[in-house]
Amino acid sequence: MAQSQSFPTSAHDPVDPDHHLWRNGHRWWIAFTVHLPGWQKERVRFSLGTADLDEARARRDQVLREYPQTRGCELSLRLDGRRGGMQARAGQGQAA
């Protein structure tokens, strides 16, 4: 089985090991955003074809390594694992 790649981060934003993954039924899927020429963005989503989380992580890491070179784009990744939407950010940005 392939080893999962570690992505750089700071001490303030720990990396979520399941970043860009979600389970849809019995399979793991990947979702990420790419920046294209001309200020365009595209959301990419597809099945990783496995029910095994470790295999999904390895496949995700391979996709994130190879996708920019093969498609001529730049990835836009959030690795910090914030999943709560507005509730997770409640209170941020408010004046004291």
Summary of the structure (lengths in Angstrom):
residues: 96
radius of gyration: 15.2
end to end distance: 50.2
largest distance: 50.2
contacts: 208
relative contact order: 0.24
helix: 20%
strand: 26%
